[in-house]
Amino acid sequence: MSEATAAPAVRIIRTRPGGDKKNPTSEYSSLLHTVRNLGLLGRRTGFYWMVFSILVVATGGAVTGFVLLGDTWYQLLIAAALGIIFTQFAFLAHEASHRAVFQSGKANDRAGRILANLFVGISYAWWMTKHSRHHANPNVIGKDPDIEPDFIVFREEDAAKVSWLGSFVTRKQGYLFFPLLMFEGFNLHVQGFKTVFGKHKVDSRAVEISMLVTRIVLYVAVIFFFLPLGMAFAFIGVQLAVFGVYMGASFAPNHKGMPQLPAESKVDFLRRQVLTSRNIRGGTFIDTYMGGLNYQVEHHLFPNMARPHLRKAQEITKEYCESHNIKYTETGVFESYGIVIEYLNKVGLAARDPFDCPMVARFRYR
């Protein structure tokens, strides 16, 4: 049975290692104590300054290439490069939001807000609200915003409610998932503006509005000033498409297709984070490609841990989970993409065409 097929089933194992009647809270406390004693919760600010400096240089290189290339379709290569660079800046903003960069919470918020709004063009306040809810209840039905129904649905119950017109997409949503991510970059910008101009309370609303507006106006103005109209639209389209696919390809493999928990479930923190998260195997390249998100289990257990410490924390956590009979999931990056596609297709089958022949439906992929 594939991981995707088994995803909805959850069995919470209450263990008594060595006969010791430890409660779940003390189990996590023991793991946290080990990690803290090894200094793995210390900050690595120098590492983040180094990454930031590299990205600034890369941005400068892209801008130089943009100016030198002039009126040529090779500009789309620069657009693609910017999509990658902006995603890497988003990783830094994500880690700042988790207080992983600086000791001071205010310094982290300041850095995260500048990176998210000015460099990436998405609202830091919107991200903080959504992502904090996700971390508190990953894959918990009704509580995790990342599995709420949208254009893509993540539960068969939601797929069954899709309109007849939308069912065409939903039934093939696994295969369409990555192509649809090309529009996610645009969606992230839209969500940011909807948040800062919305009615709900927003921290530092005026600051975020000024940053987002400044960023989008200057960025669009420069592109349309230097490039012909059609090429300018193509440039922005490619940059947003690469940004959206890269962001989705980095975040989606971590929980999609993993077990989902009922809203009323009573699951301890350690198991809730480990059982619903998936790590991605790989060396330094994957660490860089995914911005540390490949250590999703450890990131959820120790959300303020600096990226360079996650690899060591993984060794400890994996061994700890094995000794406590807690399932620890780890796959290759392409395998994870396959799991996501298979899982979404399985969910999408609930959105059947009402005119389907029942006999034919019996032989569909399950």
N, C-alpha and C positions, 0 to 999 in steps of 0.2 A: 504494500500500500504506500502510495507516495505521501510525502509530507503535506502537500496541499490538500489531498483527500482527507487526511486525518486531522486537519486543522481544527474543525469545530469541536472535536472531542477533547475534554479536559479532565484529567484525573489528578486531584491534589493529593500528594503523598505526605502523610504526617509521619515523620521518621523519629526514631529514638536511637541515634548512633551509639553503639556500644552499650545499649541499655540505659543510657543517661536520659532522664526525663526533661530534656531541655525544651523550653517553649520556643515557638517560631521567632519571637522577638530577640531572644538571646542568641539564636542561631545567626541572625543577621549581625547582631552586635559583635559576635565573635569574629566574623569575617571583616567587619569594619575596623575592629581593633587591630587585626593583623595588618591590614592595608595601611592604617594610620601609623603604626609602629615602624613600618618600613619607609616612611616618609613619602608615600605615594600620593598624599593629599596636599603636598606642598606645591607652591606655584612655580611655573617655569616661564616667567615673563619674558626673559631673554629669547626663548624659542619663538614666542609670538611676535616680538619685535623683528626677529629675523624673517619670519614668514611674511609679515606685513611689508618689510622692506623689499623682499623679492617680488611681491605682487605690485608694489609701486613702480619698481624698475620695469616689470613686465608691462604694466599699463603705459609707462613712458615709451617703451618700445613699440607698443601697438599704436599709440598716438603718432609717433614718428613715422611709422609705416603708412598710416592713414594719410598723412600730409604728403609724403614722398610719392605714393602711388597715384594720387590724383584721380582723374576721371577714368577709371578702369574697373572691370568686373572683378578683378583680383581683390578689390576692397572687401568682398564677401569673406575672404580668408581672415581679414582683420576683424570683421564682425563676429565670426566664429570664435576667434581668440578672445575677444572681449566677453563673450558668453561664458567661456571657461574661467576667465579671470574674475568676473563678477560672482560666479559661484564660489570660488575660493574665498573671496571677501565675505560672502554669506556664511561660510563655515566659521570664519573668525568672529563674525557677529553672533553666531549661534553659541560659540564657546564663551564669549563675553557675557551673554545673557544668562549663562549658567555660573557666573562668577569664577570661571576657571583661569582667567588671564591675570587679573590684579588682585591684591589683598582686599582693597577697598571696594565695597559694593557700588558706591557712587562712581568710582573710576571705571568699573566694568560697565555700568549702565551708560555712562558717557561715551565710552568707546563703542559699545554695541549700537547705540543710537546713531552715532556718526557713520559707522560702517554700513549699517542697514539702510538708513535713509539717504545719505549723501553718496555713498559708493555704489550700493546695490540698487537703491530705488524702491525698497519695500519698507513698510511701517514697522518700526521696532516695537511699538506698543501693541500692534495687532499680533505680531509674532509672539511676544511674551505671553499674552493672554491665551492664545491658542495652544502654544507649546507647553505652557505650564499645566494646562488641563490634561494634555496628553501624557505628560510624565507622571502625573498623580494617578492616572487610571489607564495605563496602556491596554488597548484592545478590550476595554470594559464597555459593554453595550450600553448606550445611552449616556455615557460619561466621557468617552474619548472622542474628541471632534474629528480625529483622523479616520474614523470608520463610520462617520455619519453619511447618509446617502447624498450623493451629488450627481454629477454627470456619470461618474463611476460609482457603482454600489458594491458594498463589501459583505453583505449578508443576504442569504436567499430570501428571507422575509421581505427585505426591501426591494429585491429584484422582482418579486411577485407583484409588487404594487406599481411597478413602472407602467406608464401608459402604453397603449398599443403601438403608438408611433415611436416611442423611445425604446421599446423592446428590441427593435432591430439592432440598435447599437449595443444594448445591454447583453444580448445573447452572444455577441462576439467581443465583449469588452476586454477580454484578456489579450486577444490579438491586436486590439485597437489601443491598448493602454499606452504603449510607448509612443506611437504616432500622435496620440492625443496630448501627450506631454509637451509637444511643440507649442501648444497654446497656454501651457501653465505659466510660463514667464509673464505673459501679458496679464493673466489672471492674478498673479501675485502683486503686480503693480496696481491693478484695479482694487483689490482687497485693501491695500494700504490706503489708497485715497478714500475709499468708502469708510474706512475706520476713522481717519483723522477728520473727515468732514461729517461724520455721523453724529447721532444724538447721544450715544453712550459716553461715559466718562473715559477720557484718554489722558494719560500722564504726559505732561509737557506737550500738549496739543499744538500750541503756537510754534514751538521749536520744530516739531515734526512737520507741520505744514510748510514752514519756511524752507526746511531742508528738502522735502520731497519736490516742492514746486521748483526750487532753484535747480535741483538735479535734473528734473525732466525737461525743463525749459532750455537750459544750457546744452544738454546732450542732444536734444532734437534740433535745436537751432544750429549747432555746429555741423551736424550731419547734412542738414538740408542746405546749409550755406555752401559747403564744399562739394556736394555731389548733385548730379542731375536728379530731378524729381523721382523718376522710376527707380534709379539706383539707390536713392536715399531710402525709399520705402523697403526695397529689398534688403538693404543693410540692416535696418532696424528689425525686419522680420527674421532674418537669419540669426541675429544676436539674441533676440527673444526666444527663438526656437531652441538654440543650443543651450541657453540658460535654463529653459524649462525642462528639457530632456535631462540635462546634467543634474539639476536639483532633484527631479523625480527619481532618476536612476541611483541617486545616493541615499535618499530617504525611504523609498518604497520597499527595498528588500528587507528592511529591518523588522517589520511587523506583519506585512501582508502575507496571508497564508498561515500565520501562526494562530494558536488557540485564542478564542475570544471568550471572555468571562461574562456571565450574567451580571446585571447591575447589582443584584442583591447578594452576590457571592461574598463569602467571608474568607478571603485569601490573604495570607500574611505578605508583608512587603517583599521579602526575599523571593518567594515563589511567584508572586504576581509579576515582578520585573523579569525574572529569568525565563519563566515558561512562555511569556508572550513576546520574547525578543529573539532575534536571530543574528548571530555573528557571521561575518564574511571572512573567509580565510585569505591569506595573502601576506606579502612582505611589505617593504617600504613603499612600493608603488601603490598598492591598495590603500595603505595608510594615508598617502598623499591624495590619491584619487578621491577617496571618500571623506577626507578631512577628519579621520578618527571615528566616523560613524560606523565603520566596520566592526568596532568593538561595542556594539549596541548593548549587550548585556551589562558590561562594566559601566558604560555611560549611564545606564538607568540606575544601577546600584550606587554609583558614586558620581552624580551629575556634575559636581564641581571639580572633578579630577582633570588635570591638564593632559592634553593629548599625548605628550611623550611618555606618560606613566601608564597609559592604558594597556600596553602590551604586557608589561610585568604584572599588572593587576589581573589580566586575563589568565595567566598561568596559575595564579593563586585561586581565582574564582572557579576556574574549571575543575581544578583538583578538589576544591571544597564541595562543589556541587556533586561530583562523583562520589565522594565519601558520604554525602548526606542523601544519596539516591534522588537527586533533583535533576530532571532532564535538561541538559545544556545543548543547545542547537547551534551548529556551525556548518556552513556550506561554502562552496566556491561562489564567486560573483556571478558567473553565467548560470550556474545551477540555481542560484537564488532568483534570477530573472525568470528562469523556466518555471519555478515554483509559483511565482507571482502570476504569470500568464495562465498557468493551469488552474490555479485557485480562482482567479477572476472569471474564467470561462465556466468553471463549475458553478459558481454563484449565479452567473448570468443565465444558466439554463432554466432557472426558476421563472424567467421572463419569457415564457413560451408564447409563440403565436397561437391565438385561440383557434385558428383554422388549420393548425397542424394535424396531420393524420396520426391518431394514437398509435397505430401499428408501427409507423416510421419512427415515432418518438422513442419507442422502446429500444431502438438500436443506436440512438444518439450516444455521443461520448458522455460518460458519467465519471 
